[in-house]
Amino acid sequence: MNVEIQTTKVYTKNLKADTRYVFNPGGSRSSKTYSINQVAYTISAQSETPIIFSIVSETMPHLRKGAMRDFLLFLKQNNLYNEKYHNKSDNIYQVNKSIIEFFSVDTPGKVHGPERDYLFVNELQYISYDTFFHLSQRTRKRIFADWNPVSEFWVYPEYIENPQYKSDLTVIHSTLFDNPFIAEEIKRDILLRAERDPNYKRVYLEGLIGQLEGVVFHNWRYAEEGEIDKAFKDVSTGYGLDYGFHPDPDAMTKIAIDKRRKLIYCREMLYKTNNSTDDLIKLIQSFYRTGELIVAESATPRTNADLSKHFNIKPVQKTKTVTEWLRELQDYTFVIDKDSVNLVKEFRNYVWSDKKAGIPLDAWQHLIDGIRYFYMSTCKPEYF
């Protein structure tokens, strides 16, 4: 490489690793994804022969908002980006004689497709063992992967704890303290959250395997192509809105409830912090259609009053406990749009603080709260 880039210890360890498998479990903002993207560029730029370096994730939206965005950000921050080398339709970036390609594993043809030289699997915990196996068998050289260890999954028994892979596997553990470039505001938010949430501290600060009481909702799946749009035409729709500011976001979901088939269709519309009321109005106006119902959190009457001048918005009336409503929602299957990255994260991380007592942890539920508000008001009209 002819340009000097800022790197972390995580980058150096990954670049120097000489085993076939290089695994990166770690905490939030430890630079693991960004650093492996830098490694991908370095290897591609320094290779004397053309190579293919594949970077993959669970879905294309997940990839665009994660590893792909980090890669393009790295290029632009270091004045390395050249649009003529970026094939946006095929999600390929050319580096000298080599290419770095991005694809999602929800496309079977890609998983079972041609070979590559190097592979980076972003957020490995969301990919099945069979999928990873097929990707690995089509990778000639080195395989990188990263994840937040929310809970133990197949990579531990199949690889990390398997003595057959001991000499061919490197594990690089990292935390935010390995990243000297993290913004102080982000670091502070993580540390403050860790003080009040032991499991968050263990997983996202310390980068250790989480100890969850169990997720609240197992009953969800990704929507098939066109399924959400069809449901929004066939079933009456509305929105659930949960207010935040910082560090919690304003969170809003578009929802259609098919009571007969016990399906709830969901699309994340808004997930953003630090909004003024005027900001919030402009954000909602970008997708709102006149007359659509918004059911909002009732704890902020002033904001509801301000928004009611522009939208058909009503505060939810809380008639039962949160747990009772959650139990009722467990009778439904949630069908989630693939672009709803934050909503999927919530479904994966919303857990019981005390499962036996039925008390959910007050975290990872902003969009889910909005869904609950809408359900409470539209499926129980007598309470409205």
Sequence and secondary structure as in RCSB ss.txt:
>XXXX:A:sequence
MNVEIQTTKVYTKNLKADTRYVFNPGGSRSSKTYSINQVAYTISAQSETPIIFSIVSETMPHLRKGAMRDFLLFL
KQNNLYNEKYHNKSDNIYQVNKSIIEFFSVDTPGKVHGPERDYLFVNELQYISYDTFFHLSQRTRKRIFADWNPV
SEFWVYPEYIENPQYKSDLTVIHSTLFDNPFIAEEIKRDILLRAERDPNYKRVYLEGLIGQLEGVVFHNWRYAEE
GEIDKAFKDVSTGYGLDYGFHPDPDAMTKIAIDKRRKLIYCREMLYKTNNSTDDLIKLIQSFYRTGELIVAESAT
PRTNADLSKHFNIKPVQKTKTVTEWLRELQDYTFVIDKDSVNLVKEFRNYVWSDKKAGIPLDAWQHLIDGIRYFY
MSTCKPEYF
>XXXX:A:secstr
  S     HHHHHHHH  SSEEEEEB TTSSHHHHHHHHHHHHHHH SS  EEEEEESSHHHHHHTHHHHHHHHH
HHTT   GGGEETTTTEEEETTEEEEEEETT HHHHTS  EEEEEESSGGGS HHHHHHHHTTEEEEEEEEE  S
S  THIIIIIT GGGGGGEEE  B GGG TTS HHHHHHHHHHHHH HHHIIIIIS      S BS   EEE  T
THHHHHHHHS EEEEEE   SSS EEEEEEEEETTTTEEEEEEEEEESS  HHHHHHHHHTT  TT EEEE SS 
HHHHHHHTTTSEEEE    S HHHHHHHHTTSEEEE TT HHHHHHHHH BEEETTTTEE SSS HHHHHHHHHH
HHHS GGG 
